[in-house]
């Protein structure tokens, strides 16, 4: 379980490894906020290696989305497996996030 951050052109790619849950959500939030402070505005959160997101993980994504919009930035999500895609559809969060 962890996060890695790398630059891909003008996009900051955040890789979520394992699960996004109450125990690590603050780490993700802080990493993205640190990148915003450095001037980053485009974010892609890659869930290729993620199997589970709990409600607090969803909450932190909503919070980050709001913060990124406040700085005229953009947040996209990618590589959601079928279960995660269903979770976003059931919670109607697929209407809030751009999902690739």
Secondary structure, DSSP 4 states (H G I P E B T S, - for coil): -EEEEEEETTEEEEEEEEEE-TTTHHHHHHHHHHHHHTT--EEEEEEEEEEEE-HHHHHHHHHHHHHHHHTT-EEEEE---HHHHHHHHHTTGGGTSEE-
